[in-house]
Amino acid sequence: MAAPDSLALFTSLGLSEHKARETLKNAALSTQLREAAVQAQQILGSTIDKATGTLLYGLASRLKDIRRLSFLVSYIASKKIHTELQLSAALEYVRSHPLDPIDTVDFEQECGVGVMVTPEQIEEAVEATINRHRPQLLVERYHFNMGLLMGEARAALKWADGKMIKHEVDMQVLHLLGPKMEADLEKKPKVLKTRLEETNRRTAKDVVENGENYKTPGYVTTPHTMDLLKQHLEITGGQVRTRFPPEPNGILHIGHAKAINFNFGYAKANDGICFLRFDDTNPEKEEAKFFSAIYDMVAWLGYSPYKVTYASDYFDQLYAWAVELIHRGQAYVCHQRGEELKGHNPLPSSWRDRPIEESLLLFEAMRKGKFSEGEATLRMKLVMEDGKMDPVAYRVKYTPHHRTGDKWCIYPTYDYTHCLCDSIEHITHSLCTKEFQARRSSYFWLCNALDVYCPVQWEYGRLNLHYAVVSKRKILQLVAAGAVRDWDDPRLFTLTALRRRGFPPEAINNFCARVGVTVAQTTMEPHLLEACVRDVLNDTAPRAMAVLESLQVVITNFPAVKPLDIQVPNFPADESKGFHQVPFAPIVFIERTDFKEEPEPGYKRLAWGQPVGLRHTGFVIELQHVVKSTSGCVERLEVTCRRTDAGEKPKAFIHWVSQPLSCEIRLYERLFQHKNPEDPAEVPGGFLSDLNPASLQVVEAALVDCSVALAKPFDKFQFERLGYFSVDPDSRQGQLIFNRTVTLKEDPGKV
């Protein structure tokens, strides 16, 4: 019963149930946190507030010297230590003062116990900080690094409340600079800290030089190794050769983007070449659409293969080598069924030592179609790293091949094909994800068993994303369940889906460069990818205006007889990139959320007695009359307008459309609700039970300005104040459909 009691105790401290369960998995942490909570309850009673609970958790998870637990809990429970900053100072103090007794006077002084920072002190410290940076602030305005102001103010007032300092900084900066203008809303251009080729050059230092394969850890040399390497260098001239070898049985996903960038990027960084080789050895699952889609995605990411090859190009050579392997006593025909070979400790084959001539005859019979599927396989005589014995080299499949037709009824496996195709193409660096490390011994063994050139196999960690499922089988389940439309549904993380959603290929490549290449598997947050998308689209997506939920506004004193032509910059931060023209007529449409009859405090948009500016027009509108339906719903507004410079500057400027186009806009959110939808501990009901019901919202009657009328599929725009959008391929003449790619800013609610 201890676990349920502890679970209730931990959640009473403010931990989520998931966090509490994770804590219970750590016996040492659980014991320490339980003791801290019980001691705190002796002082505070049974109820502990969340702020105190958070500090107790921080104490339990970071305290190394258990002797100091009671001492520090007493300070937390009595509110003498009430901030994270004080707790960090306290932990550092007890770490650096291990001997008894603790000098409580010195301890309290070092931890800010009893120190009171007044609002006046915060105001003075922030004012002094802003005055030091005033000239630069006036030049850079809201592009100035406000974190610098926060840091200096906190340094002056070590124990001040961080939220109060931030509030004071915001208020004083607003007083100095005034409200943000259009130029302030544009992001400063960022310089990528890590370029792809730089990453690949650094990685190149860690990979064995071409022609020195024998220096690779675990590489097995034979009396023929040096001669084979010499012949290899004569053929390649020392050129680096890599390959990207996808199976054509599904669509590429974000993890493949890293593999594409690494293989093609490594070759490019070292003046080498990269092959695109389709591993088409399983005709049952391969479809023509996957071949073309894979090639298209490689090209979309900006890479051109030196040559497109297929494992099936080498079927004749692979078969001849299989015969040779039998001749050398290194392979045999086996009749164990597939189910007998499953698991980690299958029974050894009773046919392992059958005569060579017998295996040769049986293998020929396999090729001639004299065995049914599963009745016979060709197996190699070796033990792999994971303990599995004698992997299968060939199996019988009576499925026509998309390239070779009915010529073959036996097909080689990945374990047999991969290294030999690398050898045929004289690949110098066979770059694989970490799960293929268990096959490294078979890779080296097979090349050496046949006395052919043996490339280097080099493993790196694969790239995964939270809130995502990329398994081909599971994506098919999502499609079958109607949760997504197809492989290119914009809520998925396949490359075709990301393209349809509007992610630029440059952003995906930049993301892969930032992630880098490591041995450890990497699982990233989607918002890091989205940040790369924003960086690219901010510089490449022209601005336009769109309204999702429209409210009609009639300007009763419109200043012209006919509509005005408004020149809108495509990129407000760089007007040299041109302008587009939109009409401004007496009837405009604004977002319904940009008007409130009874606004809450802090609301800055249109309301009674509170005018707003219309972006790019030079006009301010002021509410005069609200027209409602019989049900009380606001149908339209009647306003008057004046020039912006003819009166007080409004608190806000809103976007609008006039004489607009009707369009459909699809707003996408995460497909899953939990970080790891495939983890039974996090989602006991399975990933299909974790679908986010709000992952797609369709706005069928949105309005967009006429500047986008000629947009084509995959054209991208920033709809001002709304986000970045891309034209969906479902669009047709007269009916544009836009997919929201990303919002303008990261949603702070997403972590």
Secondary structure by P-SEA (a helix, b strand, c coil): caaaaaaaaaaaacccaaaaaaaaacaaaaaaaaaaaaaaaaaccccccaaaaaaaaaaaaccccccaaaaaaaaaaacccccaaaaaaaaaaaaaccccccaaaaaaaaacccccccaaaaaaaaaaaaaaaaaaaaaccccccaaaaaaaaaaacccccaaaaaaaaaaaaaaacccccccccccccccccccaaaaaaaaaaacccccccccccccccccaaaaaaaaaaaaacbbbbbbbcccccccccaaaaaaaaaaaaaaaaacbbbbbcccccccccccaaaaaaaaaaaaaacccccbbbbccccaaaaaaaaaaaaaaccbbbbcccccccccccccccccccccaaaaaaaaaaaaacccccccbbbbbbccccccccccccbbbbccccccccccccccccccccaaaaaaaacccccccccccccaaaaaaaaaaaaccbbbbbbbbbbbbbccccccaaaaaaaaaacccccccccccccaaaaaaacccaaaaaaaaaaacccccbbbbbaaaaaaaaaaaaaacbbbbbbbcbbbbbbbcccccccbbbbbbbcccccccccbbbbbbcccccccccccccccccccccccccbbbbcccccbbbbbcbbbbcccccccbbbbccccccccccccccccccccbbbbbbbbbcccccccccccccccccccccccccccccccccccccccccccccccccccccccbbbbcccccccbbbbccccccccccccc
